[in-house]
Amino acid sequence: MVFTSVRTAHDNGYGETAGRLLEPAAGQPGFRGVDSADGADGPGITVSHGKSEE
């Protein structure tokens, strides 16, 4: 799963929503984790990793 976002100066529940979006990925067989990169006021990306493309 790949999730992209654009942050603003206002949080507007971003942290809570981001956590909820990762719950389905974490429940998949072979889930290994996530990597994220984002700035406080700009684009961001989160990628979840599994054992295989399947």
C-alpha positions as CSV (number, residue, x, y, z in Angstrom):
1,M,0.0,0.0,0.0
2,V,1.2,3.5,-0.8
3,F,-0.4,6.5,0.9
4,T,0.4,10.1,-0.2
5,S,-0.6,13.2,1.6
6,V,-0.1,17.0,1.7
7,R,0.4,18.5,5.1
8,T,-0.9,21.9,6.1
9,A,-0.2,24.2,9.0
10,H,-3.2,22.7,10.8
11,D,-3.2,19.1,11.9
12,N,-6.9,18.4,11.6
13,G,-6.6,14.9,13.0
14,Y,-3.8,13.8,10.6
15,G,-2.0,11.5,13.1
16,E,-5.2,9.7,14.0
17,T,-6.3,9.2,10.4
18,A,-2.9,8.0,9.3
19,G,-2.9,5.4,12.1
20,R,-6.4,4.2,11.0
21,L,-5.2,3.9,7.4
22,L,-2.4,1.6,8.4
23,E,-4.6,-0.8,10.4
24,P,-5.8,-2.8,7.3
25,A,-2.2,-3.2,6.0
26,A,-0.9,-4.4,9.4
27,G,-3.6,-7.1,9.5
28,Q,-2.5,-8.6,6.2
29,P,-0.5,-11.9,6.2
30,G,3.2,-11.2,5.6
31,F,3.1,-7.6,6.8
32,R,6.6,-6.4,7.7
33,G,6.1,-2.7,8.5
34,V,6.0,0.8,7.0
35,D,8.4,3.5,6.0
36,S,7.3,7.2,5.9
37,A,8.7,10.5,4.8
38,D,7.0,13.8,5.2
39,G,7.5,17.4,6.2
40,A,5.6,19.5,8.6
41,D,4.1,21.6,5.8
42,G,4.2,19.7,2.5
43,P,4.0,16.4,0.7
44,G,4.4,13.0,2.4
45,I,4.5,9.4,1.5
46,T,4.0,6.1,3.4
47,V,4.8,2.7,2.0
48,S,3.8,-0.6,3.7
49,H,6.0,-3.7,3.1
50,G,5.1,-7.3,3.0
51,K,6.9,-10.6,2.3
52,S,5.9,-10.7,-1.4
53,E,3.9,-8.7,-4.0
54,E,1.0,-11.1,-3.4
